Amino acid sequence: MTPFAEQWDAIVARQPEDWSSMNLELRLGDASQSEETALVLSPLNPWHERDWRSGVFRFRAAHTFGYGSAPELTRKRLQTLDSVGIRGSLELLSRIADVRPVHTQGTTP
């Protein structure tokens, strides 16, 4: 299986320059590694459906602003999974691009 960090690099390389955030799913090859994976991924604030021991984790990554982990942190955590021998697949579920925040609070000059 392709290491998670390489899968991440391939996903990021396919995004437009103005990508804002991505929803991703990490699926373990061996669900018995769920506990260790949850610990390693905890800085990414992952969530799961039903039982967290299912071996399926979802998380968000944000490019320059917005909700989600920074791309560098995401890669580092995935690289950690690779270094401890955890394997599986990483899939892009959805992406938001070309987001332009609007000032909605405070005074306007």
BAGUKE-665760 format. One record per residue: residue number from 1; chain; x, y, z of N, C-alpha, C in turn. Coordinates in nm, 4 decimals, decimal comma. Example, Ala and Ser with C-alpha at 12.3 -4.5 7.8 and 13.67 -1.06 7.14 Angstrom:
BEGIN
@nr = 1&kette = A&nu = 1,3190&nv = -0,5690&nw = 0,7800&cau = 1,2300&cav = -0,4500&caw = 0,7800&cu = 1,3200&cv = -0,3300&cw = 0,7800
@nr = 2&kette = A&nu = 1,2850&nv = -0,2250&nw = 0,7080&cau = 1,3670&cav = -0,1060&caw = 0,7140&cu = 1,2900&cv = 0,0030&cw = 0,7870
# end
This chain:
BEGIN
@nr = 1&kette = A&nu = 0,0832&nv = -0,1194&nw = 0,0000&cau = 0,0000&cav = 0,0000&caw = 0,0000&cu = 0,0875&cv = 0,1255&cw = 0,0000
@nr = 2&kette = A&nu = 0,0393&nv = 0,2266&nw = -0,0643&cau = 0,1098&cav = 0,3544&caw = -0,0692&cu = 0,1065&cv = 0,4196&cw = 0,0690
@nr = 3&kette = A&nu = 0,2187&nv = 0,4705&nw = 0,1172&cau = 0,2208&cav = 0,5385&caw = 0,2466&cu = 0,1222&cv = 0,6561&cw = 0,2499
@nr = 4&kette = A&nu = 0,0677&nv = 0,6811&nw = 0,3692&cau = -0,0310&cav = 0,7886&caw = 0,3839&cu = 0,0247&cv = 0,9243&cw = 0,3402
@nr = 5&kette = A&nu = 0,1491&nv = 0,9551&nw = 0,3760&cau = 0,2067&cav = 1,0856&caw = 0,3396&cu = 0,2113&cv = 1,1030&cw = 0,1878
@nr = 6&kette = A&nu = 0,2425&nv = 0,9969&nw = 0,1153&cau = 0,2436&cav = 1,0043&caw = -0,0310&cu = 0,1022&cv = 1,0206&cw = -0,0857
@nr = 7&kette = A&nu = 0,0056&nv = 0,9529&nw = -0,0250&cau = -0,1338&cav = 0,9695&caw = -0,0673&cu = -0,1777&cv = 1,1141&cw = -0,0462
@nr = 8&kette = A&nu = -0,1394&nv = 1,1715&nw = 0,0695&cau = -0,1722&cav = 1,3109&caw = 0,0998&cu = -0,1099&cv = 1,4034&cw = -0,0052
@nr = 9&kette = A&nu = 0,0179&nv = 1,3831&nw = -0,0348&cau = 0,0855&cav = 1,4670&caw = -0,1339&cu = 0,0156&cv = 1,4611&cw = -0,2693
@nr = 10&kette = A&nu = -0,0294&nv = 1,3433&nw = -0,3082&cau = -0,0991&cav = 1,3272&caw = -0,4365&cu = -0,2332&cv = 1,4002&cw = -0,4355
@nr = 11&kette = A&nu = -0,3049&nv = 1,3928&nw = -0,3238&cau = -0,4339&cav = 1,4629&caw = -0,3124&cu = -0,4126&cv = 1,6129&cw = -0,3209
@nr = 12&kette = A&nu = -0,3166&nv = 1,6655&nw = -0,2460&cau = -0,2897&cav = 1,8094&caw = -0,2461&cu = -0,2448&cv = 1,8558&cw = -0,3849
@nr = 13&kette = A&nu = -0,1638&nv = 1,7769&nw = -0,4520&cau = -0,1141&cav = 1,8143&caw = -0,5854&cu = -0,2266&cv = 1,8277&cw = -0,6873
@nr = 14&kette = A&nu = -0,3373&nv = 1,7573&nw = -0,6667&cau = -0,4502&cav = 1,7625&caw = -0,7611&cu = -0,5461&cv = 1,8786&cw = -0,7333
@nr = 15&kette = A&nu = -0,5224&nv = 1,9548&nw = -0,6264&cau = -0,6140&cav = 2,0626&caw = -0,5906&cu = -0,5776&cv = 2,1919&cw = -0,6622
@nr = 16&kette = A&nu = -0,6784&nv = 2,2774&nw = -0,6861&cau = -0,6474&cav = 2,4093&caw = -0,7428&cu = -0,5705&cv = 2,4916&cw = -0,6389
@nr = 17&kette = A&nu = -0,4987&nv = 2,5920&nw = -0,6845&cau = -0,4186&cav = 2,6737&caw = -0,5930&cu = -0,5020&cv = 2,7406&cw = -0,4847
@nr = 18&kette = A&nu = -0,6288&nv = 2,7688&nw = -0,5133&cau = -0,7124&cav = 2,8409&caw = -0,4174&cu = -0,7998&cv = 2,7490&cw = -0,3310
@nr = 19&kette = A&nu = -0,7592&nv = 2,6214&nw = -0,3144&cau = -0,8413&cav = 2,5339&caw = -0,2314&cu = -0,8438&cv = 2,5890&cw = -0,0888
@nr = 20&kette = A&nu = -0,9601&nv = 2,5828&nw = -0,0293&cau = -0,9767&cav = 2,6369&caw = 0,1059&cu = -0,9783&cv = 2,5271&cw = 0,2109
@nr = 21&kette = A&nu = -1,0605&nv = 2,4254&nw = 0,1899&cau = -1,0661&cav = 2,3153&caw = 0,2865&cu = -1,1063&cv = 2,1860&cw = 0,2169
@nr = 22&kette = A&nu = -1,0702&nv = 2,0758&nw = 0,2826&cau = -1,1012&cav = 1,9435&caw = 0,2293&cu = -1,1551&cv = 1,8558&cw = 0,3415
@nr = 23&kette = A&nu = -1,2503&nv = 1,7722&nw = 0,3080&cau = -1,2974&cav = 1,6661&caw = 0,3974&cu = -1,2357&cv = 1,5364&cw = 0,3477
@nr = 24&kette = A&nu = -1,1708&nv = 1,4639&nw = 0,4389&cau = -1,0993&cav = 1,3424&caw = 0,4010&cu = -1,1427&cv = 1,2237&cw = 0,4847
@nr = 25&kette = A&nu = -1,1244&nv = 1,1061&nw = 0,4286&cau = -1,1527&cav = 0,9829&caw = 0,5004&cu = -1,0286&cv = 0,8945&cw = 0,4961
@nr = 26&kette = A&nu = -0,9872&nv = 0,8489&nw = 0,6133&cau = -0,8756&cav = 0,7565&caw = 0,6253&cu = -0,9328&cv = 0,6215&cw = 0,6658
@nr = 27&kette = A&nu = -0,9027&nv = 0,5213&nw = 0,5871&cau = -0,9547&cav = 0,3860&caw = 0,6106&cu = -0,8364&cv = 0,2927&cw = 0,6339
@nr = 28&kette = A&nu = -0,8331&nv = 0,2323&nw = 0,7517&cau = -0,7229&cav = 0,1439&caw = 0,7875&cu = -0,7314&cv = 0,0099&cw = 0,7172
@nr = 29&kette = A&nu = -0,6155&nv = -0,0457&nw = 0,6862&cau = -0,6098&cav = -0,1809&caw = 0,6320&cu = -0,6412&cv = -0,2831&cw = 0,7398
@nr = 30&kette = A&nu = -0,6134&nv = -0,2495&nw = 0,8649&cau = -0,6367&cav = -0,3371&caw = 0,9787&cu = -0,7049&cv = -0,2574&cw = 1,0889
@nr = 31&kette = A&nu = -0,8339&nv = -0,2795&nw = 1,1081&cau = -0,9124&cav = -0,2033&caw = 1,2056&cu = -0,8625&cv = -0,2215&cw = 1,3484
@nr = 32&kette = A&nu = -0,7845&nv = -0,3259&nw = 1,3749&cau = -0,7317&cav = -0,3444&caw = 1,5102&cu = -0,6297&cv = -0,2365&cw = 1,5466
@nr = 33&kette = A&nu = -0,5860&nv = -0,1567&nw = 1,4496&cau = -0,4933&cav = -0,0474&caw = 1,4750&cu = -0,5662&cv = 0,0854&cw = 1,5001
@nr = 34&kette = A&nu = -0,6960&nv = 0,0794&nw = 1,5228&cau = -0,7768&cav = 0,2006&caw = 1,5411&cu = -0,7344&cv = 0,2830&cw = 1,6619
@nr = 35&kette = A&nu = -0,7011&nv = 0,2174&nw = 1,7716&cau = -0,6666&cav = 0,2914&caw = 1,8923&cu = -0,5396&cv = 0,3736&cw = 1,8729
@nr = 36&kette = A&nu = -0,4366&nv = 0,3116&nw = 1,8192&cau = -0,3115&cav = 0,3834&caw = 1,7949&cu = -0,3317&cv = 0,4937&cw = 1,6914
@nr = 37&kette = A&nu = -0,4114&nv = 0,4653&nw = 1,5894&cau = -0,4397&cav = 0,5650&caw = 1,4864&cu = -0,5131&cv = 0,6847&cw = 1,5458
@nr = 38&kette = A&nu = -0,6106&nv = 0,6595&nw = 1,6314&cau = -0,6855&cav = 0,7683&caw = 1,6946&cu = -0,5917&cv = 0,8579&cw = 1,7753
@nr = 39&kette = A&nu = -0,4966&nv = 0,7979&nw = 1,8436&cau = -0,3998&cav = 0,8743&caw = 1,9223&cu = -0,3122&cv = 0,9611&cw = 1,8312
@nr = 40&kette = A&nu = -0,2599&nv = 0,9030&nw = 1,7247&cau = -0,1729&cav = 0,9770&caw = 1,6328&cu = -0,2493&cv = 1,0893&cw = 1,5627
@nr = 41&kette = A&nu = -0,3736&nv = 1,0633&nw = 1,5251&cau = -0,4526&cav = 1,1627&caw = 1,4513&cu = -0,5222&cv = 1,2654&cw = 1,5399
@nr = 42&kette = A&nu = -0,5142&nv = 1,2501&nw = 1,6708&cau = -0,5907&cav = 1,3386&caw = 1,7597&cu = -0,5688&cv = 1,4879&cw = 1,7332
@nr = 43&kette = A&nu = -0,4482&nv = 1,5358&nw = 1,6956&cau = -0,4339&cav = 1,6785&caw = 1,6648&cu = -0,5156&cv = 1,7234&cw = 1,5434
@nr = 44&kette = A&nu = -0,5597&nv = 1,6281&nw = 1,4600&cau = -0,6401&cav = 1,6621&caw = 1,3419&cu = -0,7891&cv = 1,6670&cw = 1,3735
@nr = 45&kette = A&nu = -0,8242&nv = 1,6364&nw = 1,4994&cau = -0,9635&cav = 1,6367&caw = 1,5428&cu = -1,0499&cv = 1,5438&cw = 1,4571
@nr = 46&kette = A&nu = -1,0111&nv = 1,4170&nw = 1,4451&cau = -1,0872&cav = 1,3246&caw = 1,3604&cu = -1,2202&cv = 1,2851&cw = 1,4237
@nr = 47&kette = A&nu = -1,3134&nv = 1,2437&nw = 1,3418&cau = -1,4388&cav = 1,1897&caw = 1,3914&cu = -1,4696&cv = 1,0611&cw = 1,3161
@nr = 48&kette = A&nu = -1,5680&nv = 0,9946&nw = 1,3611&cau = -1,6024&cav = 0,8637&caw = 1,3054&cu = -1,7523&cv = 0,8445&cw = 1,3172
@nr = 49&kette = A&nu = -1,8028&nv = 0,7495&nw = 1,2450&cau = -1,9437&cav = 0,7136&caw = 1,2559&cu = -1,9545&cv = 0,5872&cw = 1,3388
@nr = 50&kette = A&nu = -2,0513&nv = 0,5827&nw = 1,4232&cau = -2,0761&cav = 0,4679&caw = 1,5104&cu = -1,9558&cv = 0,4370&cw = 1,5981
@nr = 51&kette = A&nu = -1,8917&nv = 0,3266&nw = 1,5754&cau = -1,7837&cav = 0,2773&caw = 1,6603&cu = -1,6484&cv = 0,3261&cw = 1,6103
@nr = 52&kette = A&nu = -1,5715&nv = 0,3929&nw = 1,6950&cau = -1,4417&cav = 0,4458&caw = 1,6523&cu = -1,3423&cv = 0,3345&cw = 1,6209
@nr = 53&kette = A&nu = -1,3706&nv = 0,2142&nw = 1,6619&cau = -1,2811&cav = 0,1017&caw = 1,6324&cu = -1,3082&cv = 0,0403&cw = 1,4952
@nr = 54&kette = A&nu = -1,3876&nv = 0,1058&nw = 1,4155&cau = -1,4208&cav = 0,0543&caw = 1,2818&cu = -1,3038&cv = 0,0656&cw = 1,1840
@nr = 55&kette = A&nu = -1,2052&nv = 0,1484&nw = 1,2187&cau = -1,0922&cav = 0,1680&caw = 1,1283&cu = -1,1155&cv = 0,2753&cw = 1,0245
@nr = 56&kette = A&nu = -1,2213&nv = 0,3558&nw = 1,0423&cau = -1,2515&cav = 0,4638&caw = 0,9480&cu = -1,2537&cv = 0,5955&cw = 1,0257
@nr = 57&kette = A&nu = -1,1712&nv = 0,6896&nw = 0,9821&cau = -1,1620&cav = 0,8203&caw = 1,0471&cu = -1,1816&cv = 0,9285&cw = 0,9427
@nr = 58&kette = A&nu = -1,2520&nv = 1,0332&nw = 0,9812&cau = -1,2706&cav = 1,1486&caw = 0,8921&cu = -1,2147&cv = 1,2723&cw = 0,9602
@nr = 59&kette = A&nu = -1,1609&nv = 1,3623&nw = 0,8786&cau = -1,1073&cav = 1,4865&caw = 0,9330&cu = -1,1063&cv = 1,5927&cw = 0,8233
@nr = 60&kette = A&nu = -1,0848&nv = 1,7162&nw = 0,8657&cau = -1,0791&cav = 1,8284&caw = 0,7718&cu = -0,9396&cv = 1,8883&cw = 0,7717
@nr = 61&kette = A&nu = -0,9006&nv = 1,9380&nw = 0,6578&cau = -0,7754&cav = 2,0124&caw = 0,6440&cu = -0,8084&cv = 2,1460&cw = 0,5780
@nr = 62&kette = A&nu = -0,7436&nv = 2,2515&nw = 0,6245&cau = -0,7668&cav = 2,3851&caw = 0,5696&cu = -0,6367&cv = 2,4398&cw = 0,5138
@nr = 63&kette = A&nu = -0,6470&nv = 2,5080&nw = 0,4017&cau = -0,5273&cav = 2,5561&caw = 0,3326&cu = -0,4631&cv = 2,6742&cw = 0,4037
@nr = 64&kette = A&nu = -0,5255&nv = 2,7897&nw = 0,4030&cau = -0,4674&cav = 2,9073&caw = 0,4676&cu = -0,5554&cv = 2,9640&cw = 0,5785
@nr = 65&kette = A&nu = -0,6823&nv = 2,9333&nw = 0,5776&cau = -0,7727&cav = 2,9758&caw = 0,6838&cu = -0,8945&cv = 2,8848&cw = 0,6804
@nr = 66&kette = A&nu = -0,9780&nv = 2,8971&nw = 0,7815&cau = -1,0981&cav = 2,8145&caw = 0,7869&cu = -1,0834&cv = 2,7008&cw = 0,8863
@nr = 67&kette = A&nu = -1,1830&nv = 2,6139&nw = 0,8891&cau = -1,1854&cav = 2,5050&caw = 0,9852&cu = -1,1132&cv = 2,3838&cw = 0,9294
@nr = 68&kette = A&nu = -1,0159&nv = 2,3362&nw = 1,0014&cau = -0,9421&cav = 2,2173&caw = 0,9622&cu = -0,7962&cv = 2,2308&cw = 1,0009
@nr = 69&kette = A&nu = -0,7261&nv = 2,1210&nw = 0,9978&cau = -0,5845&cav = 2,1222&caw = 1,0345&cu = -0,5008&cv = 2,1785&cw = 0,9195
@nr = 70&kette = A&nu = -0,3886&nv = 2,2362&nw = 0,9549&cau = -0,2971&cav = 2,2906&caw = 0,8542&cu = -0,2406&cv = 2,1762&cw = 0,7696
@nr = 71&kette = A&nu = -0,2144&nv = 2,2019&nw = 0,6432&cau = -0,1599&cav = 2,0969&caw = 0,5564&cu = -0,0305&cv = 2,0354&cw = 0,6103
@nr = 72&kette = A&nu = 0,0553&nv = 2,1184&nw = 0,6688&cau = 0,1827&cav = 2,0682&caw = 0,7220&cu = 0,1596&cv = 1,9742&cw = 0,8403
@nr = 73&kette = A&nu = 0,0667&nv = 2,0104&nw = 0,9280&cau = 0,0351&cav = 1,9246&caw = 1,0417&cu = -0,0281&cv = 1,7941&cw = 0,9937
@nr = 74&kette = A&nu = -0,1167&nv = 1,8040&nw = 0,8978&cau = -0,1817&cav = 1,6845&caw = 0,8433&cu = -0,0764&cv = 1,5890&cw = 0,7875
@nr = 75&kette = A&nu = 0,0155&nv = 1,6410&nw = 0,7092&cau = 0,1193&cav = 1,5549&caw = 0,6510&cu = 0,2054&cv = 1,4919&cw = 0,7596
@nr = 76&kette = A&nu = 0,2414&nv = 1,5695&nw = 0,8612&cau = 0,3259&cav = 1,5184&caw = 0,9694&cu = 0,2566&cv = 1,4040&cw = 1,0443
@nr = 77&kette = A&nu = 0,1283&nv = 1,4180&nw = 1,0719&cau = 0,0545&cav = 1,3131&caw = 1,1432&cu = 0,0430&cv = 1,1878&cw = 1,0564
@nr = 78&kette = A&nu = 0,0192&nv = 1,2050&nw = 0,9271&cau = 0,0117&cav = 1,0901&caw = 0,8366&cu = 0,1476&cv = 1,0230&cw = 0,8237
@nr = 79&kette = A&nu = 0,2519&nv = 1,1019&nw = 0,8231&cau = 0,3872&cav = 1,0485&caw = 0,8174&cu = 0,4179&cv = 0,9668&cw = 0,9437
@nr = 80&kette = A&nu = 0,3649&nv = 1,0102&nw = 1,0566&cau = 0,3822&cav = 0,9353&caw = 1,1811&cu = 0,3153&cv = 0,7991&cw = 1,1708
@nr = 81&kette = A&nu = 0,1950&nv = 0,7941&nw = 1,1126&cau = 0,1292&cav = 0,6644&caw = 1,0913&cu = 0,2172&cv = 0,5744&cw = 1,0054
@nr = 82&kette = A&nu = 0,2745&nv = 0,6320&nw = 0,9004&cau = 0,3631&cav = 0,5547&caw = 0,8131&cu = 0,4816&cv = 0,4985&cw = 0,8919
@nr = 83&kette = A&nu = 0,5398&nv = 0,5810&nw = 0,9784&cau = 0,6612&cav = 0,5406&caw = 1,0495&cu = 0,6369&cv = 0,4291&cw = 1,1511
@nr = 84&kette = A&nu = 0,5131&nv = 0,4161&nw = 1,1993&cau = 0,4830&cav = 0,3081&caw = 1,2945&cu = 0,4198&cv = 0,1877&cw = 1,2247
@nr = 85&kette = A&nu = 0,4178&nv = 0,1894&nw = 1,0916&cau = 0,3722&cav = 0,0728&caw = 1,0156&cu = 0,2226&cv = 0,0596&cw = 0,9970
@nr = 86&kette = A&nu = 0,1492&nv = 0,1680&nw = 1,0185&cau = 0,0043&cav = 0,1640&caw = 0,9965&cu = -0,0227&cv = 0,1958&cw = 0,8502
@nr = 87&kette = A&nu = -0,1025&nv = 0,1124&nw = 0,7858&cau = -0,1311&cav = 0,1271&caw = 0,6425&cu = -0,2818&cv = 0,1365&cw = 0,6183
@nr = 88&kette = A&nu = -0,3148&nv = 0,1899&nw = 0,5040&cau = -0,4547&cav = 0,2034&caw = 0,4666&cu = -0,4688&cv = 0,2985&cw = 0,3499
@nr = 89&kette = A&nu = -0,5883&nv = 0,3541&nw = 0,3343&cau = -0,6135&cav = 0,4440&caw = 0,2215&cu = -0,6645&cv = 0,5783&cw = 0,2713
@nr = 90&kette = A&nu = -0,6341&nv = 0,6808&nw = 0,1942&cau = -0,6781&cav = 0,8165&caw = 0,2225&cu = -0,7571&cv = 0,8640&cw = 0,1020
@nr = 91&kette = A&nu = -0,8774&nv = 0,9119&nw = 0,1274&cau = -0,9649&cav = 0,9528&caw = 0,0177&cu = -1,0180&cv = 1,0934&cw = 0,0411
@nr = 92&kette = A&nu = -1,0168&nv = 1,1731&nw = -0,0637&cau = -1,0778&cav = 1,3053&caw = -0,0604&cu = -1,2274&cv = 1,2880&cw = -0,0789
@nr = 93&kette = A&nu = -1,3056&nv = 1,3337&nw = 0,0187&cau = -1,4520&cav = 1,3234&caw = 0,0093&cu = -1,5123&cv = 1,4474&cw = -0,0553
@nr = 94&kette = A&nu = -1,4597&nv = 1,5648&nw = -0,0188&cau = -1,5096&cav = 1,6889&caw = -0,0777&cu = -1,4067&cv = 1,7998&cw = -0,0575
@nr = 95&kette = A&nu = -1,4211&nv = 1,9041&nw = -0,1376&cau = -1,3289&cav = 2,0169&caw = -0,1310&cu = -1,4073&cv = 2,1454&cw = -0,1527
@nr = 96&kette = A&nu = -1,3633&nv = 2,2480&nw = -0,0841&cau = -1,4182&cav = 2,3816&caw = -0,1059&cu = -1,3030&cv = 2,4673&cw = -0,1561
@nr = 97&kette = A&nu = -1,3275&nv = 2,5423&nw = -0,2618&cau = -1,2234&cav = 2,6276&caw = -0,3190&cu = -1,2790&cv = 2,7672&cw = -0,3443
@nr = 98&kette = A&nu = -1,1869&nv = 2,8617&nw = -0,3649&cau = -1,2209&cav = 2,9996&caw = -0,3981&cu = -1,3121&cv = 3,0633&cw = -0,2940
@nr = 99&kette = A&nu = -1,2799&nv = 3,0434&nw = -0,1671&cau = -1,3576&cav = 3,1048&caw = -0,0593&cu = -1,2986&cv = 3,2414&cw = -0,0296
@nr = 100&kette = A&nu = -1,3854&nv = 3,3392&nw = -0,0195&cau = -1,3418&cav = 3,4755&caw = 0,0112&cu = -1,4209&cv = 3,5252&cw = 0,1316
@nr = 101&kette = A&nu = -1,3568&nv = 3,5270&nw = 0,2475&cau = -1,4268&cav = 3,5691&caw = 0,3690&cu = -1,4791&cv = 3,7118&cw = 0,3575
@nr = 102&kette = A&nu = -1,5930&nv = 3,7354&nw = 0,4194&cau = -1,6551&cav = 3,8671&caw = 0,4202&cu = -1,6529&cv = 3,9174&cw = 0,5641
@nr = 103&kette = A&nu = -1,6196&nv = 4,0429&nw = 0,5829&cau = -1,6217&cav = 4,1007&caw = 0,7171&cu = -1,7679&cv = 4,1199&cw = 0,7554
@nr = 104&kette = A&nu = -1,8095&nv = 4,0499&nw = 0,8578&cau = -1,9506&cav = 4,0572&caw = 0,8980&cu = -1,9686&cv = 4,1159&cw = 1,0372
@nr = 105&kette = A&nu = -1,8606&nv = 4,1419&nw = 1,1061&cau = -1,8705&cav = 4,1991&caw = 1,2403&cu = -1,7814&cv = 4,3204&cw = 1,2529
@nr = 106&kette = A&nu = -1,8172&nv = 4,4064&nw = 1,3422&cau = -1,7354&cav = 4,5239&caw = 1,3681&cu = -1,7713&cv = 4,6392&cw = 1,2761
@nr = 107&kette = A&nu = -1,6963&nv = 4,7418&nw = 1,2916&cau = -1,7234&cav = 4,8630&caw = 1,2121&cu = -1,6505&cv = 4,8575&cw = 1,0787
@nr = 108&kette = A&nu = -1,7017&nv = 4,9307&nw = 0,9844&cau = -1,6365&cav = 4,9412&caw = 0,8547&cu = -1,5728&cv = 5,0790&cw = 0,8456
@nr = 109&kette = A&nu = -1,4534&nv = 5,0827&nw = 0,7909&cau = -1,3848&cav = 5,2138&caw = 0,7806&cu = -1,4533&cv = 5,3065&cw = 0,6831
# end
